[in-house]
Amino acid sequence: MAFIEDLSGRGARTGGDPARPSPVPSDGFTILPWTELGNGIVSCWQSLASHTAAPNPFFEPWYLLPALRQFDPQGAVRLATFIADGKLVGLMPLAFERRYHGRPIPHLTSWSHANQFFGSPLIEAGYERAFWHALLDWTSRHYGSALFLHLATLALESRPLDALREVCAERGNPFRVVHREERAALDAGPTPEQHLMACLAKKRRKELDRKRRRLEELGTLVFTRHIDGTGLEQWADEFLALERAGWKGEAGSALVCDARTESLFRESLTGAAQSGRLERIAFHLDQRPIAMLASFVTPPHVFSFKTAYDDSLAKLSPGLLLQVENLQVLVRTDIEMTDSCAAPDHPMIDHFWRDRRAIGNVTIGIGGRIRRAVGAGLAALEARNMEAQG
C-alpha cells in the first residue's frame, strides 16, 4: 500500500484504463489511482449512488470520471473504495496536498474542483460507521507527512457526518468543523403556490406577473422541461452561449472560457441524462433562450447545477420567472429537498428560497498522539480565524 505522499507523487500507470475488465475486489478498504479502476468497480458504482444516505451527484461516475479526466489526466487523485458483504458500499476521491490556504502544510483531503458543489462521500445507508473506521484505519497506517485529513463541503446535518463524529470520538481522533455556511435550499412540504405566498409579498407577486406578461408581449414565450436527452446537444450549445454573453463571459468565468469546464458540462449533462439524473428547464422568446437551468435529480435530493439568463432582459427577471416554474419540484413526492448549490447571500435565490442547508468543512487529526495534537491545533486556529472573518 502506498503512503499518502504517493497520492500526488505518481501519475497514471502505463496502460491504465478505467473501463478495462476486472473482477470486483474482495471485501476491504482500497485506495487506487482512479485510472486503474476496472469494470468490477465501475459497474456497481452507480448502484451505490442509488443507496446512499446523502446523495451526491458530483461523486457519481457520470460526473466524477469526466471531471477527473479533465482536471487530473495524470492520475494523481486516488479513489478510496470500501467493499463489504461482497458489494461496493463506500467511495470517495482523495488527494495529497502540500499546501493549505497558501501555507506549506501537508494534508490529506477529499478531492474537489470549482464546479463541484458537494463533497459527501458515497456511502450506502447503514455502512457509515464502518466506512469511516476503514478510512481512519488506513490514515493511521499511511499518513506519511500529512498532518490532518480535511473534508470539504459536507452536509453538517446528515447521517454520514453524525457517524463520523461518533467514530472520531470513539477512536480519539480530533474532529472540528472549521468552516460553516448556510446554503439556500427548498424543502418539501408547501405547494408551489403556498411557497410563493410565503416568500413574496402580494405586490411582488403581481410585479412578477406583469413582467411575464411584458415578455409575452415582446414575442412568443415558450417554457420547456426535459428529463431525458431530447435535443440535449443543442440545449447545451444554447446554454453555453447564453452564459458567455452575460457577466460571466465578461469576467472570463463562463464555462466556455475553459475547454475543460466546457467539456465537463457537456459530458456530465449527457451522462446524467443517460442515468435518469437530469432535468432541464428553459424559457425561449421567439426561439431564443432567455433563461435556462440544469439540475441533477438524485432522490430524495435535487441539486441546481447551472443556470443562466439573458442580461439584456434583466429588468424583466427571466431568471426569477424560471425559478417560479422550478417550484414544481415541490409537487414531486420522491423529493425532500433541493440544494441551490449557490454561494451564501446570493442576491436572488437567498430571498426566493427561505430554507437553508448547513454545509461545512471538517478537519480530523490523524496518526499518533503528537501528530493528532498538531492537527487539532491547526484546526482550532483555522476555526477561530473563520469565526473572526464571519
N, C-alpha and C positions, 0 to 999 in steps of 0.2 A: 504493500500500500504506500502511495506517495505521501510525502509530507506536504503541509499546506503551501510551502513556497512553490511546489511543483504546479500548483493551480495556475500560476502565472508564468512559470519558467519554461513550460513546454508548449509547443504548438501542436497542431493536429498531426497524428501519426500518418506516415505514408500509407495511402490506400484506405484511410478512414472513410467509412460510408455509413451514414445513419440509417440507410434503408437496406443494408445487406442482411441476409437471413441469419438468424442466430436464435438459439433457444432462450426461453425465459430463465434467468439465473435462479439459483436456489435461494431459499429464504435467507435474509440478512440485509445489512446496510452496505451499499456500494457507492463509491464515487469514481466516475469515469469521465474522460473528455466527452463533450456532447457529440463530437464527430465519431465516436466509437460505439454509439448506441446501435443495437441491432433490432431486427423486426420483433424479436421476443418482447422487448420493452415498448417499442413504438406502437405495436398493435394493441396493447392493453392500456396505453396512456390515456386515450380518450374515455375509456370505460371508467378509469379512476376519476377523471374530471367530473363525471356524472354522479359520483357517490361521495363527494367531499362535503364537509360541513360548512366550509367557507369557499363558495365558488370563486374561481379566479380565471377569467378567460385569457389573461396575459401569460399564464403558465400552461395553457392547453397547447397541444402540439401544433395546431394550425396557426397559432400566433408566435409561440416561443421559438420554434425552429426557424421560421423566416427571419425573426429578429436576430437570432444567433448567426445565421448565415450573413446577414448584413453588417452586424457590429462586432462579431468575433469570428471572422473567417479562419483564423489560425487555430482555433480550438482551445484557447486558454481557459475558457469557462468550463467548469465541470458540472455534471448533473448528479445530484445525490438522489439515489433511489432506494426505497425500503420495500422489501418483499417479505410478506408474512402470510402464512397459511396458503402458500402457493400462488399468491396474486400480488400485483403491484398495489401498495396501499399508501405510498408516500413519494413525493418528487419535488425537488426544488433546485434551481441553478445556484451554484456557489462560485465565488471568485476570491482570490487573494489580492488585497490592495496594499500597497506600500505607503500610501498617504491617506490622511483622514482630515477633511476640511483644510487641505493645503499643507498640513504638517506631516513630518516623517513619522507616522505612527502605523506600523504594520498591523493588519487585522484581516479577519475572515468575514465575508459579507455575502448576503444574498445578492445575486447579480441583477442589475436593472439598467434601464436606459430612459431617455427623455420621454418616450411615448409609451411607457409602462406606468399605469396609474394605480396599481395594486400589487402587493408583494407577498400575500399569504401563500405558503406552500400548499400544494395539493395533497391533502391527507384524507383518506377515507374515514368517514364518521366511525368512531369507536376505536380508532388506532392512533389518536392524537398523542397520548402519553407515550406509547411505545415508540412512535416516530421521534419525539424529542429526546427520549432516553437514548435511542440509537445514534442520533446526531451528536449529542453531547458525549457519549462514549467515544465516538470517533475523534472529536476535537480534543478529548483528554489524552489521547494517544498520539495525535498527529498535529499538534498546534504549531510546531516549528517556532518561528519568531512572532507569530500573531499574538497580540495582547488581549484580544477580545473577539467576540462574534457580534456582528451588527446586522440586524434585520430591519428592513425599511418598509414603510407604507403597509403596515398591518392593521387589521381591524382590531381596535383595542377592546371592544366588547364582542368577543366571539369565543366559541368553544376551543379552537386551536390555541388562542393566546391564554385562555384560562388554564389549559393543560400545561402550557409552557411555564407559567408562573408556578404551578404546583410542582412540576418536575424540578425546576431550579431550586425551589425551597427545600425539597427533599434531598437533593444532591449537594446543596451548599454552593451552587453557582450564583454569584451576584447577578441580580436582574434589575434593570432600571429602564423606565420609559424616559428617553432623552429628548423626545420631541412629540408634540401632540397638536393636532389641528381638528377643527370641526368642519367637515365637508358637507355641502348641501346634498340632501337626499330626499327621496319621495317615498314615503311609507304607505303601504296598502291600508285600506280602511274606508276613507271617504270616496264618494263617487267623483268623477271629473268635475261635475257641476258644484258639488259641495266644496271641493278644493279651491275652485276659482272664487267662490263667495268668501272663503276664509282668508285667502291671501291677497285678494284685490278688492278695494272698495268699489261700491257701485259706480261711482264716477269713472274710475279707472277701467272697469269692465265696459262701460259704454264707449269710452275712448278707443278701446281695442276694437270694438265692433265697428266704429266709424272708420278706423284705419283699414280694416279688412274691406269694407265697402269701397273705400277710396282705391285700394289695389284692384278691386274688381272693375272699377270704372276705367282704370288705365289699360285694361286688356282682359284676356281670358286667363283667369286664375284657376290653376288646377292643383289639387292636393293628391299625392300618391303615397302608397305604403306598399313595401315589398318585404317578404320574409323568405325569399329564395334568390336564385341567381339571375332572374329575368332582367335583361338589359344592364347587367352589372358593370360591364366594361365601359359603356357609355356613361353610366351614372358616376363611376369613379373619375372619368375624364372631366365631367362637368363639375364635380366637387373640387377637384384639384385646381381647375381654372378659376372657380368662384373664390376659393380661399386665397389664391395667389393675387387676385385682383383687389383684395382688401388690405387691411393694415398689416396682416402677417406677411404679405408679399413685400410690402414696403420695408418691413423690418428684417426681411431675409429669413423669417422663421416658418414660412409656409412649407408644407410637406414637400412640394415640388422643388423647393430650393436645394434639396439634398437628394441625390439619386437613391441613397439608401432608405430614407424615410418614405420617398415615393414608392419604391419597390415594396417596402414593408406594408404600406397602406393597401396597395393593390393585392398583394398575396394574402394578407390577413382577411380582407373582405371576401376574397374568393374562398379561402379555407373555412371561414365562418359560415358562409352560405352553404357550402357543401356539408357542413356538420350540423346544419339547422340552428346555428347560433346567431344569425344576423337579422336585424330589422333595419330597413331604410325608409325614411320618410322625407318628403320634399314638397316645396311649393314651386311651381313654374308659372311664370307670367308670359303669355304668348310664346310658350315653349322654351323660355329662357329661365334657368334656375335662379331663384332669388333667396332660397333658404333650404338647407339640407342638413340631415342628421343621420349618422350611422351609429347604431347601438349593438352591443353584444348581449345576447339573451342567454343567461345561464341560470335557469330556475333553481332556487326561488329569487335570484337577483338579476337585475339588468344593469349594464354599465354603459353610460352615454360616452361613446368613444370619441367621435369627432363631429363638429358642427361648423357650418359656415353660412354666411348670409351676404346679401348684396349691400355693400356700404352706401351706395348711391341712393338706396331706399331706406336708409336708417330711420328717417323721421316717421316712416310708416310701420316700423317694428316687425319686419318679416320674421326675424329670428324668434321673437317672443310669440308671435302668432303660431309659429311652428311648434313651440313648446306647449301651447294650448292644445294642439292636436295630439301632442305626445302624451297628454294626460290620459289618453285611452288605455295606457298601460295599467291604470288603476282598475280597469274592468277585468283584467286577467286574474283568474283565481289561483294560478300557479306562481304568481309573483308577489313577494312580500316587501321588496324594497328595490328602488332604483338609485344607483350611485351616480351622481352627476359627473364624477371624475374632474370636477372643476377646482381651481385654486380657491382657498378661503377668501371670503369677501368679494366674490365675483359680482360685478355690478348689476348683472341681470338675474342670474339663476339664484343667487342668495335670497333675493326678495320674493321670487316666484315659488321656490321650493323652501318651505319653512322647516322641514325636518332636517336632522343632522346625523352624520355618521362619524364617529370618533376614529380617526386614522393617526397612526404614530409610528415612531421608530424606537426600537429597543436595543439595548446593549447588554450582553451577557458575558460575565467573566469565565474564562476557560483555563485549563492547565492546572498547575499546582497552586498551593496556598499563596505564595508570593505573587505569582502571575495574576491570579484572580483578584488579589488586593489592588494591584496596579490597574487592572482593567476596571475595577469598581471605582477607583479614584478618578480615572479619566471620564467615566460615565457620569459620575456625580458633578464633575466640573462642567461637562457639556450641558447637563440638565440645568445647572444654575445659570449658565450663560443664556440658554434658551429662555428661561423664565425672565431674566433681566431684559432680553430683547422683546419679549412678548408683553 
